[in-house]
Amino acid sequence: MRPSAVPTFGLYLPQVHRRFEELATLARGAEDHGFDAVWFMDHLALPGVPGGALEGWTVAAAVAARTSTIRVGHLVLCEAFRHPLLLSRMAVTLDQVSGGRLNLGLGWGSSPSELDSLDFAAGPPATRRARLAETLDILDAVQTGKPVDHRGRFFTVRDPMGGPPAVQGPIPLTIGGVGAGTLELVRARADWWNCWAPDRHRLAELVPQTGNARVSANYSLAFSHRADVPEYVLTGPPDELARRLVADRELGVEHFVVQLVDPAGGVRDLRRFMDEVAPAVIGG
């Protein structure tokens, strides 16, 4: 167990079967009711989802333009989708556009079927982790604004002119994943480690492997008991939900990323969570 700072709360808004105006309304509602961040997903050809989803980076930039204080990010961006220089320039630009409100969530993979459908040569896990590590090297260099001369195993980037720097200095980096190699990268490079909802039952095992990285975790929640949801979805009244989150705070979770699964709940459920659940978690 590690000491936990005052917890913060993020809203996970997967942009599936949602119009942008709905996403913007929920993001503004989250900002108004005290959420620290709003998080999107990153998929280009979402397996098994007819109609797919809005592109995550464009959505984050548009939401940043519609809000003023809430942070924006992704859980997590797929490293394979964007060349490291493009990713780095996009990150710096969004950090500038948002006034320093970008949280950069990055991972080395998507689903194999999605990568295959896009003709991305994923390679074995060790290769993908090595690509992610090299991407982070390029990101670190580009966001300083200084010239870049990188010659690596996977990428060559020569940018003698440099570019604008990130507003925040180093943009806070979240890495998601639970494999031993990924956790090694978390220990070496990440500011935050994100635990996806289906892996939360392993927090006691995994948190000690994250080094100095701070811990965030994802929670799908509903305010009433439901039989039609996966096992990892937490259901129940606010006091019951708070008890579950407090238990994870004791394990080291500092940033609670919640997805409220009732499609009819809207901003009302955001307010209810921050009024009836969050104070108990903060009081812990």
N, C-alpha and C positions, 0 to 999 in steps of 0.2 A: 504494500500500500504506500502511496506517496501523498504528501500534502497537496491539497487542491486549493487553487485560487478561487475567488468569487466566480461562480459559473456564469457563462453567457449562453445565449440561445440563438440558434439559427433556424431558418425555415427552409426545408427542402421542397423545391417546386419543380418536379420533373415535367418538362414541357411537352407532354404527350396528350393529344386530343384536347389541347387548350388553345384558345385564341390568345394572341398577345395581350389584348386588353384585359383579359382575366388575370394573366400573370402579373401585369403591371398593377392592377388593383390589389391583388394579394400582397405584392411586394410593398406597396405604399401602406397597406394595412399593417404589415409586419413592422415597418418603420415606425408608424404612429403608436404602436402598442409595445415598443421596447425591444424588439428582436435586434440582435447585433448584426446579423448577416442573412442574406438570402443566397441559396445555393441551387444551381441548375445541373443538369446532366449533359453528357457529351456523347451523342450517337449520331451517326450519319445514315445508317441503314439498320434500324432497330429490329432485331429478329422477333418474329411473331407478333408484330404490332402493325396492323393495317393502317396506312395513312402516316406512319412514322411520327416525327416530332420536329418542331422548329429547331433550327441550328443554334446550339447553346451559346456560342461566343457572341453572335449577333444579338441574341436575347439579353445576355448580361449587359452588353453595352447600352442597349435601349433602356433597360431597367435602370441602369446607373444614371441615365439622362433624365429619368422620370422621378428620381429620388434625390435626397440630399445628404443623408447621414448613414444609412444602412450600407454595410459592406456587401460586395457581390463576388461570387466565385462559382466554381464547379467541383462536383464530387463524382468523379474526377475527370480531367481532360485526358484523352488517350494520346499518348506520345506519338503513336504511329500516324496520326491523322495530319500532322503539320510538320514541315521542316523546322528544325530548331531556330533558325534565324527568323522565319515567319512567326513562329510561336512567341519568340522573345520580343519582336517588334509589336505584335498584337498586345502582349502583356504590358509593355511600357506605354503604349498608346491608351489602353483602357485605364491604366493607373493615372495617366494624365487627365483623361476625359472625366474620370470619377473624382478627381481631387484627392487621389491617394487612398481609394477605398477597395482596391482589388485584393482578394485572397486568391492565391494561385494554387489550385488543387491539381495534382498531376499524378498519373499512373502509367504503367508500362503496357497495359493491355486493355482490350475490350473482349467481347465474346469471340471465340474462334470463328463462328459462322459469320459474324459481321465483318471481321477482317478478311475472311475468304471471299465474301461477296463483293468486297471492294478491291480485291486483288492486291492486298497488302501482304508482303512476305513477312509473316510474323516471326518465324524462327523459334527455336527453343527458348524456354524461360530465361536461361542464363544470358542468351544473346539480347533478349528484349530488355532485361535489367541493365545490361551494359550500354545499350542505346540510350536508355533513360538517364543513366549517369552522365553520359557524354552530352546529352541535351541540357542537363543542369549546368555543366561546365560552360556551355555556350550562353545559356540564359544569364548566368552570373556575370559573364563578361559584357554582354550586350546592355544589361540594365544599368551599368555604370555610365553609359554614354561615351566611353572611350573607344578608340579603334580596336578592332578584333582581328586576331590572326590565329585561327584554330586549325590544326591539322590532326585529326584523330582517326580512330579505327573506322568509324562510320561516316563522318562528316568532315568536310573542309569548308571553312568560312573565312574569307578574307574581306574585311570591311575597313579599309584604311581611314575612312572619314569618321566613323562612329555615328552616333545619333543621339536623340534626346534621352536623358536618364529617367529612371522611375522616380516618381514624386516621393515615395516612402523610403528611398534608399533601397536596400534589398526588399523585394516584395515578399511578404510572408508565404512560405511554401508549406503546403500540406501534401503528404504522400499517403495514398491508400493501398492497402494490401496486407496479407497476413503470412506470406511465405517467408522462409528464413532469409532468402536473399533480399527480398524487399525490406524486411525489418533491418537488415544490415545497412541498407541505403538510408532508411529512416534515421538510424542512429548517427550516420555520418553527415547527412545533408538537410534533414527536414526540421522546420520549426514546429510542425504539427504532424501527428499521425492520425488518420481517420479509420475508425472501425466500422465496417458496414453492418447493418442490422442483423443479418443472419449469423455473424461471427461474434455478436456481443456476449454470448454465453462463455466465450473464451477470454474475456477481459482480464481476469485474474492471472491467467497464463501469459497473455500477450503484452500487457502494459509493462512489466519489468524488462521486456526485450526492446523497448523503444528508446532507451538512453535518456537524453535530455529533452527529447521532443515532447511537446504537450499533447494531450489526448482529446480528440473529439470522437463522438460516436453518433450513429444514426438511429432514430427511433420512429417507427410508424405507430401512430396512436389513434385510438378512437375512444370517445367518452362513454360508450355503452358496450356491453359485452356482445360480441358478434361471432357467429360460428363460421362465417364465410371468408375468414381472413387467414393468412399463414400464421404458423405458430409464433413467429418472432414479432408479430404485431401485438402491442400492448393495448389491452382494452380494459375499461372500467371507469369509475368515477374519479374526479380529480385527486382525491386524497390517495387512492390506490396507485394512480399513475405516478404521483409525487414520490411515494415510497420506493417504487421501482427505480426511479431516476436517482434518488438519494443514495440508494445502495451502490449504483455505479459511480456516483461522485466519490464515494469512499474508496473505490478502486482506482481513482485518478482521473476520471473524465472531467474536463473543464468546460468543454463546449458541446452542448446538446443540440443536435441537428434533428428537428422534428418534422415529420410529414403527417399532417392530420388527414386521415384517409376518408372521412365522410365528405363526399363531393358536394353535399348541400350545406356544409358547415360554413364555408367561406370565411370572411373576416370575423364573423361572430365567434367561431371556434378559436381563431388566433387570440382574440381578446380574452376568451375564457381561459385558454392555456396560460397566458401571461398574468391573469388576475388570480387564478385558483391553483395553478400547478407550480409555476416558476417561483413564487415567493417561498414555498415550502422547500424547494430544492436549494435555493440560495441560503435559507436559514439552516438547512441540513441538519 
